[in-house]
Amino acid sequence: MPDRPSMVVSFCWTIIETICKIILADRNTPMDTNWKALKLISEAMECLSLGTNGDAGANAKLQSAAKPR
């Protein structure tokens, strides 16, 4: 959709929000219906223990997989 970049970005944000909601629901983590993508991403990453907040108990396997290559 080269002539509609804003639509593509909107679809991407929707996919990201949906994935985060699935992660949070799967882990029985309460979420606010007013949360937008950035808050959902933050909460999902924390729920996955990716160590983004300096958490000493980070899951090393998930943390390694989340690093850019």
PDB file of N, CA, C and O in Angstrom:
ATOM      1  N   MET A   1       0.828  -1.174   0.000  1.00  0.00           N
ATOM      2  CA  MET A   1       0.000   0.000   0.000  1.00  0.00           C
ATOM      3  C   MET A   1       0.885   1.256   0.000  1.00  0.00           C
ATOM      4  O   MET A   1       0.815   2.059   0.930  1.00  0.00           O
ATOM      5  N   PRO A   2       1.695   1.423  -1.009  1.00  0.00           N
ATOM      6  CA  PRO A   2       2.605   2.562  -1.033  1.00  0.00           C
ATOM      7  C   PRO A   2       1.917   3.918  -1.044  1.00  0.00           C
ATOM      8  O   PRO A   2       2.514   4.918  -0.646  1.00  0.00           O
ATOM      9  N   ASP A   3       0.680   3.963  -1.492  1.00  0.00           N
ATOM     10  CA  ASP A   3      -0.022   5.247  -1.537  1.00  0.00           C
ATOM     11  C   ASP A   3      -0.772   5.559  -0.237  1.00  0.00           C
ATOM     12  O   ASP A   3      -1.402   6.611  -0.123  1.00  0.00           O
ATOM     13  N   ARG A   4      -0.707   4.649   0.741  1.00  0.00           N
ATOM     14  CA  ARG A   4      -1.395   4.847   2.025  1.00  0.00           C
ATOM     15  C   ARG A   4      -0.509   4.454   3.202  1.00  0.00           C
ATOM     16  O   ARG A   4      -0.839   3.523   3.937  1.00  0.00           O
ATOM     17  N   PRO A   5       0.601   5.144   3.389  1.00  0.00           N
ATOM     18  CA  PRO A   5       1.508   4.755   4.479  1.00  0.00           C
ATOM     19  C   PRO A   5       0.883   4.894   5.868  1.00  0.00           C
ATOM     20  O   PRO A   5       1.195   4.108   6.762  1.00  0.00           O
ATOM     21  N   SER A   6       0.023   5.863   6.056  1.00  0.00           N
ATOM     22  CA  SER A   6      -0.590   6.026   7.380  1.00  0.00           C
ATOM     23  C   SER A   6      -1.485   4.843   7.722  1.00  0.00           C
ATOM     24  O   SER A   6      -1.602   4.475   8.891  1.00  0.00           O
ATOM     25  N   MET A   7      -2.114   4.245   6.724  1.00  0.00           N
ATOM     26  CA  MET A   7      -2.959   3.080   6.957  1.00  0.00           C
ATOM     27  C   MET A   7      -2.097   1.880   7.355  1.00  0.00           C
ATOM     28  O   MET A   7      -2.470   1.097   8.228  1.00  0.00           O
ATOM     29  N   VAL A   8      -0.959   1.750   6.713  1.00  0.00           N
ATOM     30  CA  VAL A   8      -0.047   0.649   7.038  1.00  0.00           C
ATOM     31  C   VAL A   8       0.451   0.787   8.474  1.00  0.00           C
ATOM     32  O   VAL A   8       0.485  -0.194   9.216  1.00  0.00           O
ATOM     33  N   VAL A   9       0.833   1.989   8.864  1.00  0.00           N
ATOM     34  CA  VAL A   9       1.296   2.224  10.232  1.00  0.00           C
ATOM     35  C   VAL A   9       0.178   1.912  11.226  1.00  0.00           C
ATOM     36  O   VAL A   9       0.429   1.300  12.265  1.00  0.00           O
ATOM     37  N   SER A  10      -1.022   2.316  10.926  1.00  0.00           N
ATOM     38  CA  SER A  10      -2.164   2.037  11.790  1.00  0.00           C
ATOM     39  C   SER A  10      -2.380   0.533  11.945  1.00  0.00           C
ATOM     40  O   SER A  10      -2.621   0.053  13.053  1.00  0.00           O
ATOM     41  N   PHE A  11      -2.298  -0.209  10.849  1.00  0.00           N
ATOM     42  CA  PHE A  11      -2.446  -1.664  10.916  1.00  0.00           C
ATOM     43  C   PHE A  11      -1.346  -2.285  11.769  1.00  0.00           C
ATOM     44  O   PHE A  11      -1.607  -3.199  12.551  1.00  0.00           O
ATOM     45  N   CYS A  12      -0.118  -1.792  11.622  1.00  0.00           N
ATOM     46  CA  CYS A  12       1.002  -2.319  12.403  1.00  0.00           C
ATOM     47  C   CYS A  12       0.791  -2.089  13.893  1.00  0.00           C
ATOM     48  O   CYS A  12       1.018  -2.991  14.700  1.00  0.00           O
ATOM     49  N   TRP A  13       0.356  -0.877  14.265  1.00  0.00           N
ATOM     50  CA  TRP A  13       0.088  -0.586  15.670  1.00  0.00           C
ATOM     51  C   TRP A  13      -1.020  -1.497  16.204  1.00  0.00           C
ATOM     52  O   TRP A  13      -0.956  -1.951  17.346  1.00  0.00           O
ATOM     53  N   THR A  14      -2.022  -1.760  15.387  1.00  0.00           N
ATOM     54  CA  THR A  14      -3.114  -2.643  15.802  1.00  0.00           C
ATOM     55  C   THR A  14      -2.599  -4.057  16.045  1.00  0.00           C
ATOM     56  O   THR A  14      -2.994  -4.704  17.015  1.00  0.00           O
ATOM     57  N   ILE A  15      -1.730  -4.531  15.180  1.00  0.00           N
ATOM     58  CA  ILE A  15      -1.148  -5.867  15.361  1.00  0.00           C
ATOM     59  C   ILE A  15      -0.328  -5.920  16.643  1.00  0.00           C
ATOM     60  O   ILE A  15      -0.438  -6.875  17.413  1.00  0.00           O
ATOM     61  N   ILE A  16       0.490  -4.903  16.875  1.00  0.00           N
ATOM     62  CA  ILE A  16       1.318  -4.859  18.079  1.00  0.00           C
ATOM     63  C   ILE A  16       0.441  -4.835  19.329  1.00  0.00           C
ATOM     64  O   ILE A  16       0.699  -5.568  20.284  1.00  0.00           O
ATOM     65  N   GLU A  17      -0.594  -3.993  19.324  1.00  0.00           N
ATOM     66  CA  GLU A  17      -1.500  -3.928  20.476  1.00  0.00           C
ATOM     67  C   GLU A  17      -2.169  -5.279  20.721  1.00  0.00           C
ATOM     68  O   GLU A  17      -2.291  -5.715  21.866  1.00  0.00           O
ATOM     69  N   THR A  18      -2.596  -5.930  19.661  1.00  0.00           N
ATOM     70  CA  THR A  18      -3.268  -7.225  19.787  1.00  0.00           C
ATOM     71  C   THR A  18      -2.334  -8.277  20.362  1.00  0.00           C
ATOM     72  O   THR A  18      -2.731  -9.045  21.238  1.00  0.00           O
ATOM     73  N   ILE A  19      -1.100  -8.320  19.883  1.00  0.00           N
ATOM     74  CA  ILE A  19      -0.132  -9.290  20.396  1.00  0.00           C
ATOM     75  C   ILE A  19       0.129  -9.043  21.880  1.00  0.00           C
ATOM     76  O   ILE A  19       0.191  -9.990  22.664  1.00  0.00           O
ATOM     77  N   CYS A  20       0.281  -7.790  22.263  1.00  0.00           N
ATOM     78  CA  CYS A  20       0.518  -7.461  23.671  1.00  0.00           C
ATOM     79  C   CYS A  20      -0.668  -7.870  24.533  1.00  0.00           C
ATOM     80  O   CYS A  20      -0.488  -8.411  25.624  1.00  0.00           O
ATOM     81  N   LYS A  21      -1.873  -7.616  24.051  1.00  0.00           N
ATOM     82  CA  LYS A  21      -3.072  -8.003  24.804  1.00  0.00           C
ATOM     83  C   LYS A  21      -3.148  -9.519  24.970  1.00  0.00           C
ATOM     84  O   LYS A  21      -3.554 -10.012  26.023  1.00  0.00           O
ATOM     85  N   ILE A  22      -2.761 -10.249  23.942  1.00  0.00           N
ATOM     86  CA  ILE A  22      -2.757 -11.715  24.023  1.00  0.00           C
ATOM     87  C   ILE A  22      -1.750 -12.179  25.064  1.00  0.00           C
ATOM     88  O   ILE A  22      -2.049 -13.065  25.865  1.00  0.00           O
ATOM     89  N   ILE A  23      -0.560 -11.588  25.059  1.00  0.00           N
ATOM     90  CA  ILE A  23       0.469 -11.952  26.041  1.00  0.00           C
ATOM     91  C   ILE A  23      -0.041 -11.692  27.450  1.00  0.00           C
ATOM     92  O   ILE A  23       0.063 -12.555  28.321  1.00  0.00           O
ATOM     93  N   LEU A  24      -0.592 -10.502  27.675  1.00  0.00           N
ATOM     94  CA  LEU A  24      -1.077 -10.150  29.012  1.00  0.00           C
ATOM     95  C   LEU A  24      -2.235 -11.046  29.448  1.00  0.00           C
ATOM     96  O   LEU A  24      -2.284 -11.480  30.599  1.00  0.00           O
ATOM     97  N   ALA A  25      -3.156 -11.320  28.545  1.00  0.00           N
ATOM     98  CA  ALA A  25      -4.288 -12.190  28.876  1.00  0.00           C
ATOM     99  C   ALA A  25      -3.819 -13.616  29.156  1.00  0.00           C
ATOM    100  O   ALA A  25      -4.308 -14.266  30.080  1.00  0.00           O
ATOM    101  N   ASP A  26      -2.873 -14.095  28.357  1.00  0.00           N
ATOM    102  CA  ASP A  26      -2.350 -15.446  28.534  1.00  0.00           C
ATOM    103  C   ASP A  26      -1.687 -15.617  29.890  1.00  0.00           C
ATOM    104  O   ASP A  26      -1.698 -16.707  30.463  1.00  0.00           O
ATOM    105  N   ARG A  27      -1.111 -14.543  30.399  1.00  0.00           N
ATOM    106  CA  ARG A  27      -0.418 -14.590  31.687  1.00  0.00           C
ATOM    107  C   ARG A  27      -1.274 -14.038  32.827  1.00  0.00           C
ATOM    108  O   ARG A  27      -0.775 -13.741  33.913  1.00  0.00           O
ATOM    109  N   ASN A  28      -2.574 -13.907  32.554  1.00  0.00           N
ATOM    110  CA  ASN A  28      -3.540 -13.436  33.560  1.00  0.00           C
ATOM    111  C   ASN A  28      -3.110 -12.119  34.213  1.00  0.00           C
ATOM    112  O   ASN A  28      -3.269 -11.932  35.419  1.00  0.00           O
ATOM    113  N   THR A  29      -2.571 -11.227  33.412  1.00  0.00           N
ATOM    114  CA  THR A  29      -2.139  -9.921  33.893  1.00  0.00           C
ATOM    115  C   THR A  29      -3.253  -8.921  33.632  1.00  0.00           C
ATOM    116  O   THR A  29      -3.685  -8.763  32.490  1.00  0.00           O
ATOM    117  N   PRO A  30      -3.725  -8.241  34.675  1.00  0.00           N
ATOM    118  CA  PRO A  30      -4.795  -7.266  34.468  1.00  0.00           C
ATOM    119  C   PRO A  30      -4.324  -6.113  33.582  1.00  0.00           C
ATOM    120  O   PRO A  30      -3.178  -5.672  33.668  1.00  0.00           O
ATOM    121  N   MET A  31      -5.228  -5.639  32.737  1.00  0.00           N
ATOM    122  CA  MET A  31      -4.893  -4.504  31.881  1.00  0.00           C
ATOM    123  C   MET A  31      -6.061  -3.543  31.818  1.00  0.00           C
ATOM    124  O   MET A  31      -7.218  -3.933  31.980  1.00  0.00           O
ATOM    125  N   ASP A  32      -5.747  -2.305  31.586  1.00  0.00           N
ATOM    126  CA  ASP A  32      -6.735  -1.239  31.480  1.00  0.00           C
ATOM    127  C   ASP A  32      -7.175  -1.138  30.020  1.00  0.00           C
ATOM    128  O   ASP A  32      -6.340  -1.172  29.116  1.00  0.00           O
ATOM    129  N   THR A  33      -8.465  -1.016  29.792  1.00  0.00           N
ATOM    130  CA  THR A  33      -8.969  -0.922  28.418  1.00  0.00           C
ATOM    131  C   THR A  33      -8.566   0.373  27.728  1.00  0.00           C
ATOM    132  O   THR A  33      -8.681   0.489  26.508  1.00  0.00           O
ATOM    133  N   ASN A  34      -8.091   1.350  28.503  1.00  0.00           N
ATOM    134  CA  ASN A  34      -7.656   2.620  27.924  1.00  0.00           C
ATOM    135  C   ASN A  34      -6.189   2.649  27.539  1.00  0.00           C
ATOM    136  O   ASN A  34      -5.723   3.638  26.971  1.00  0.00           O
ATOM    137  N   TRP A  35      -5.444   1.579  27.836  1.00  0.00           N
ATOM    138  CA  TRP A  35      -4.030   1.542  27.499  1.00  0.00           C
ATOM    139  C   TRP A  35      -3.846   1.582  25.990  1.00  0.00           C
ATOM    140  O   TRP A  35      -4.559   0.911  25.245  1.00  0.00           O
ATOM    141  N   LYS A  36      -2.890   2.368  25.560  1.00  0.00           N
ATOM    142  CA  LYS A  36      -2.528   2.455  24.142  1.00  0.00           C
ATOM    143  C   LYS A  36      -1.280   1.600  23.912  1.00  0.00           C
ATOM    144  O   LYS A  36      -0.761   0.984  24.842  1.00  0.00           O
ATOM    145  N   ALA A  37      -0.813   1.570  22.680  1.00  0.00           N
ATOM    146  CA  ALA A  37       0.274   0.673  22.279  1.00  0.00           C
ATOM    147  C   ALA A  37       1.507   0.761  23.165  1.00  0.00           C
ATOM    148  O   ALA A  37       2.021  -0.272  23.595  1.00  0.00           O
ATOM    149  N   LEU A  38       1.992   1.950  23.449  1.00  0.00           N
ATOM    150  CA  LEU A  38       3.236   2.065  24.219  1.00  0.00           C
ATOM    151  C   LEU A  38       3.112   1.480  25.621  1.00  0.00           C
ATOM    152  O   LEU A  38       4.039   0.831  26.106  1.00  0.00           O
ATOM    153  N   LYS A  39       1.989   1.703  26.268  1.00  0.00           N
ATOM    154  CA  LYS A  39       1.766   1.131  27.608  1.00  0.00           C
ATOM    155  C   LYS A  39       1.620  -0.386  27.509  1.00  0.00           C
ATOM    156  O   LYS A  39       2.155  -1.118  28.341  1.00  0.00           O
ATOM    157  N   LEU A  40       0.902  -0.857  26.502  1.00  0.00           N
ATOM    158  CA  LEU A  40       0.735  -2.299  26.319  1.00  0.00           C
ATOM    159  C   LEU A  40       2.083  -2.980  26.061  1.00  0.00           C
ATOM    160  O   LEU A  40       2.346  -4.062  26.588  1.00  0.00           O
ATOM    161  N   ILE A  41       2.927  -2.349  25.257  1.00  0.00           N
ATOM    162  CA  ILE A  41       4.254  -2.901  24.969  1.00  0.00           C
ATOM    163  C   ILE A  41       5.059  -2.985  26.261  1.00  0.00           C
ATOM    164  O   ILE A  41       5.676  -4.011  26.550  1.00  0.00           O
ATOM    165  N   SER A  42       5.051  -1.916  27.025  1.00  0.00           N
ATOM    166  CA  SER A  42       5.797  -1.875  28.280  1.00  0.00           C
ATOM    167  C   SER A  42       5.333  -2.975  29.233  1.00  0.00           C
ATOM    168  O   SER A  42       6.153  -3.693  29.805  1.00  0.00           O
ATOM    169  N   GLU A  43       4.041  -3.102  29.398  1.00  0.00           N
ATOM    170  CA  GLU A  43       3.495  -4.111  30.310  1.00  0.00           C
ATOM    171  C   GLU A  43       3.782  -5.530  29.817  1.00  0.00           C
ATOM    172  O   GLU A  43       4.115  -6.406  30.615  1.00  0.00           O
ATOM    173  N   ALA A  44       3.656  -5.760  28.521  1.00  0.00           N
ATOM    174  CA  ALA A  44       3.915  -7.096  27.967  1.00  0.00           C
ATOM    175  C   ALA A  44       5.386  -7.469  28.116  1.00  0.00           C
ATOM    176  O   ALA A  44       5.707  -8.611  28.444  1.00  0.00           O
ATOM    177  N   MET A  45       6.274  -6.518  27.877  1.00  0.00           N
ATOM    178  CA  MET A  45       7.703  -6.799  28.030  1.00  0.00           C
ATOM    179  C   MET A  45       8.051  -7.089  29.482  1.00  0.00           C
ATOM    180  O   MET A  45       8.866  -7.966  29.768  1.00  0.00           O
ATOM    181  N   GLU A  46       7.435  -6.354  30.393  1.00  0.00           N
ATOM    182  CA  GLU A  46       7.660  -6.610  31.812  1.00  0.00           C
ATOM    183  C   GLU A  46       7.119  -7.981  32.193  1.00  0.00           C
ATOM    184  O   GLU A  46       7.746  -8.712  32.959  1.00  0.00           O
ATOM    185  N   CYS A  47       5.968  -8.322  31.664  1.00  0.00           N
ATOM    186  CA  CYS A  47       5.339  -9.613  31.945  1.00  0.00           C
ATOM    187  C   CYS A  47       6.209 -10.773  31.438  1.00  0.00           C
ATOM    188  O   CYS A  47       6.245 -11.844  32.043  1.00  0.00           O
ATOM    189  N   LEU A  48       6.904 -10.544  30.326  1.00  0.00           N
ATOM    190  CA  LEU A  48       7.766 -11.576  29.751  1.00  0.00           C
ATOM    191  C   LEU A  48       9.140 -11.626  30.412  1.00  0.00           C
ATOM    192  O   LEU A  48       9.963 -12.475  30.068  1.00  0.00           O
ATOM    193  N   SER A  49       9.392 -10.725  31.353  1.00  0.00           N
ATOM    194  CA  SER A  49      10.677 -10.659  32.061  1.00  0.00           C
ATOM    195  C   SER A  49      11.837 -10.501  31.088  1.00  0.00           C
ATOM    196  O   SER A  49      12.807 -11.257  31.136  1.00  0.00           O
ATOM    197  N   LEU A  50      11.729  -9.524  30.216  1.00  0.00           N
ATOM    198  CA  LEU A  50      12.796  -9.271  29.252  1.00  0.00           C
ATOM    199  C   LEU A  50      13.916  -8.437  29.833  1.00  0.00           C
ATOM    200  O   LEU A  50      14.922  -8.200  29.164  1.00  0.00           O
ATOM    201  N   GLY A  51      13.761  -7.989  31.063  1.00  0.00           N
ATOM    202  CA  GLY A  51      14.819  -7.283  31.744  1.00  0.00           C
ATOM    203  C   GLY A  51      14.984  -5.836  31.334  1.00  0.00           C
ATOM    204  O   GLY A  51      16.053  -5.263  31.543  1.00  0.00           O
ATOM    205  N   THR A  52      13.963  -5.226  30.757  1.00  0.00           N
ATOM    206  CA  THR A  52      14.075  -3.849  30.298  1.00  0.00           C
ATOM    207  C   THR A  52      14.148  -2.859  31.450  1.00  0.00           C
ATOM    208  O   THR A  52      14.571  -1.720  31.250  1.00  0.00           O
ATOM    209  N   ASN A  53      13.749  -3.260  32.640  1.00  0.00           N
ATOM    210  CA  ASN A  53      13.772  -2.365  33.796  1.00  0.00           C
ATOM    211  C   ASN A  53      14.908  -2.711  34.753  1.00  0.00           C
ATOM    212  O   ASN A  53      14.866  -2.346  35.928  1.00  0.00           O
ATOM    213  N   GLY A  54      15.906  -3.403  34.261  1.00  0.00           N
ATOM    214  CA  GLY A  54      17.023  -3.785  35.110  1.00  0.00           C
ATOM    215  C   GLY A  54      16.668  -4.890  36.086  1.00  0.00           C
ATOM    216  O   GLY A  54      17.312  -5.029  37.126  1.00  0.00           O
ATOM    217  N   ASP A  55      15.674  -5.658  35.771  1.00  0.00           N
ATOM    218  CA  ASP A  55      15.208  -6.745  36.626  1.00  0.00           C
ATOM    219  C   ASP A  55      16.261  -7.849  36.680  1.00  0.00           C
ATOM    220  O   ASP A  55      16.616  -8.425  35.652  1.00  0.00           O
ATOM    221  N   ALA A  56      16.750  -8.135  37.861  1.00  0.00           N
ATOM    222  CA  ALA A  56      17.766  -9.171  38.013  1.00  0.00           C
ATOM    223  C   ALA A  56      17.222 -10.553  37.689  1.00  0.00           C
ATOM    224  O   ALA A  56      17.997 -11.463  37.393  1.00  0.00           O
ATOM    225  N   GLY A  57      15.895 -10.732  37.738  1.00  0.00           N
ATOM    226  CA  GLY A  57      15.299 -12.025  37.467  1.00  0.00           C
ATOM    227  C   GLY A  57      14.877 -12.202  36.018  1.00  0.00           C
ATOM    228  O   GLY A  57      13.971 -12.983  35.728  1.00  0.00           O
ATOM    229  N   ALA A  58      15.513 -11.495  35.118  1.00  0.00           N
ATOM    230  CA  ALA A  58      15.120 -11.552  33.712  1.00  0.00           C
ATOM    231  C   ALA A  58      15.335 -12.948  33.141  1.00  0.00           C
ATOM    232  O   ALA A  58      16.290 -13.642  33.489  1.00  0.00           O
ATOM    233  N   ASN A  59      14.437 -13.338  32.270  1.00  0.00           N
ATOM    234  CA  ASN A  59      14.540 -14.607  31.585  1.00  0.00           C
ATOM    235  C   ASN A  59      15.603 -14.454  30.489  1.00  0.00           C
ATOM    236  O   ASN A  59      15.373 -13.765  29.495  1.00  0.00           O
ATOM    237  N   ALA A  60      16.751 -15.088  30.667  1.00  0.00           N
ATOM    238  CA  ALA A  60      17.892 -14.909  29.754  1.00  0.00           C
ATOM    239  C   ALA A  60      17.558 -15.329  28.323  1.00  0.00           C
ATOM    240  O   ALA A  60      17.978 -14.668  27.373  1.00  0.00           O
ATOM    241  N   LYS A  61      16.810 -16.415  28.159  1.00  0.00           N
ATOM    242  CA  LYS A  61      16.479 -16.903  26.821  1.00  0.00           C
ATOM    243  C   LYS A  61      15.587 -15.896  26.093  1.00  0.00           C
ATOM    244  O   LYS A  61      15.839 -15.582  24.930  1.00  0.00           O
ATOM    245  N   LEU A  62      14.547 -15.385  26.762  1.00  0.00           N
ATOM    246  CA  LEU A  62      13.669 -14.394  26.150  1.00  0.00           C
ATOM    247  C   LEU A  62      14.403 -13.075  25.907  1.00  0.00           C
ATOM    248  O   LEU A  62      14.210 -12.427  24.879  1.00  0.00           O
ATOM    249  N   GLN A  63      15.236 -12.691  26.853  1.00  0.00           N
ATOM    250  CA  GLN A  63      15.986 -11.443  26.731  1.00  0.00           C
ATOM    251  C   GLN A  63      16.913 -11.493  25.522  1.00  0.00           C
ATOM    252  O   GLN A  63      17.020 -10.520  24.775  1.00  0.00           O
ATOM    253  N   SER A  64      17.579 -12.624  25.331  1.00  0.00           N
ATOM    254  CA  SER A  64      18.492 -12.793  24.198  1.00  0.00           C
ATOM    255  C   SER A  64      17.715 -12.758  22.881  1.00  0.00           C
ATOM    256  O   SER A  64      18.165 -12.154  21.908  1.00  0.00           O
ATOM    257  N   ALA A  65      16.561 -13.399  22.853  1.00  0.00           N
ATOM    258  CA  ALA A  65      15.761 -13.446  21.615  1.00  0.00           C
ATOM    259  C   ALA A  65      15.195 -12.079  21.253  1.00  0.00           C
ATOM    260  O   ALA A  65      14.921 -11.821  20.081  1.00  0.00           O
ATOM    261  N   ALA A  66      15.015 -11.196  22.239  1.00  0.00           N
ATOM    262  CA  ALA A  66      14.424  -9.895  21.989  1.00  0.00           C
ATOM    263  C   ALA A  66      15.447  -8.850  21.520  1.00  0.00           C
ATOM    264  O   ALA A  66      15.061  -7.770  21.075  1.00  0.00           O
ATOM    265  N   LYS A  67      16.724  -9.157  21.615  1.00  0.00           N
ATOM    266  CA  LYS A  67      17.758  -8.198  21.210  1.00  0.00           C
ATOM    267  C   LYS A  67      17.825  -8.097  19.698  1.00  0.00           C
ATOM    268  O   LYS A  67      17.713  -9.107  19.003  1.00  0.00           O
ATOM    269  N   PRO A  68      18.006  -6.883  19.178  1.00  0.00           N
ATOM    270  CA  PRO A  68      18.154  -6.730  17.727  1.00  0.00           C
ATOM    271  C   PRO A  68      19.399  -7.444  17.240  1.00  0.00           C
ATOM    272  O   PRO A  68      20.411  -7.512  17.937  1.00  0.00           O
ATOM    273  N   ARG A  69      19.308  -7.967  16.045  1.00  0.00           N
ATOM    274  CA  ARG A  69      20.458  -8.695  15.474  1.00  0.00           C
ATOM    275  C   ARG A  69      21.148  -7.860  14.451  1.00  0.00           C
ATOM    276  O   ARG A  69      22.136  -8.298  13.861  1.00  0.00           O
TER     277      ARG A  69
END
